[in-house]
Structure formats: structure tokens, C-alpha cells
Amino acid sequence: MLLYICREFVFIELKKGQAIMQIEIVRILGIIYIWTWFVWPFSFVVSLIYGIASVINGETSKKYIVIAGISLLMMLSGFNLLLFS
């Protein structure tokens, strides 16, 4: 994978097999989201609130922000599966 940095933008050049593999990963996450859809919005909101509160309080632990990011990834994968399949 080649990485080109051009001012503010980062361009990633992927080979054909890598792009197909990433699409399959998003599809698998989307299937998991369909079966567990009720967990991810609450997980996203709660972990985002705790993450922002921990950053404001000066704590160095970023685990809540990572959990919020994973929850957002799961929700977007599910939306992608539902809308574009």
C-alpha cells in the first residue's frame, strides 16, 4: 500500500485485492450490525460522552474515544450494507 501525502489530503493507493478485502470486511461488520443494531447507538453516545469528559478532565486514557469510533464504524457498515446492497 502506497501512501501519498499532498498538503491536507492523504491519498491511499490500493491494489484491487486489497480493496475487495476491505469491502468484504465492511460487509461482515454490516451483517453483525444487523443482528446487534440496538447496542451500537447507545454504545456510541455513552462512550462519546465519557470520552469527551475524560479529555476535558485531562485524563490520558483514550479507550472511550476508541469505543465510540468502533461503534460508529459498526453503524456506518450497517448503513452501507442496507443502502447499497
N, C-alpha and C positions, 0 to 999 in steps of 0.2 A: 504494500500500500504506500503510495507516494503522497506526501503532504506538501502542498504549496501554500505559503503564507503571502498574501498580497494585501497590504495595508490593513484594513479591518476584517477582511474576509479570509476564511480558511477553506481552501478547496481540497477535497479528498478524491483522489483518482482510484477507483476500484476496478478490479478485474471483473469479468462477467460472473464467474463463480462466486465471488465474494458478495456481490450484490444480491444474487439469488439466495445465498445462505442467509443474509440479513433479512430478506423478505420472509423467508421461512420461519426465522426466529420471531419476527413480529406476528406472523400468523399463529404460531403456537401460543404466544402470550395473549393474543386475542381470544383464542379458544379458552384459555384459562380464565380470562376476564369474563367471558360469557357465563361461566359456571359460578364465578365468585363476584359478580358485579356489585353486590350490596356492601362489600367490605371496603373497596378501594376509595370511594368518595369520602367516607368517614376517616379512613386512614390518611388520606391526603390532607384533609382540612386540619385534623388534630395534630399530625406531625408537623405541618407547616406552621401552625400557631406555636407549638412548643419550640420549633427550630428558630423562629424569629425571636421568641422570648429569650432563648439561650444566647443568641447572638447579641441582643440588647444588654443582657446581664454580663456579657464579657466572658462567657464560658467558651472553651476551645473545642468542645465536643460538637461535631457536625453530624452526628448519627440521625437526628431528626430530619435534617435537610436531605440527607441521603434517602431516608424512608419516604419522604414527600416526593422526591424525584422518581423513585421506583414506582410509587403509586400513580404518579402522573403518566409514566411510561406505560403502565398496565392499562390505564383508562384510554390513552391515545391509541394503543394497539387494538383494544376492543372496538373503538370507534372506527378505526381503519378497516378492521375485518368486517364490521357490519355495513359500512358505507360503500366499500369498494370491492366487495366480493360478489 
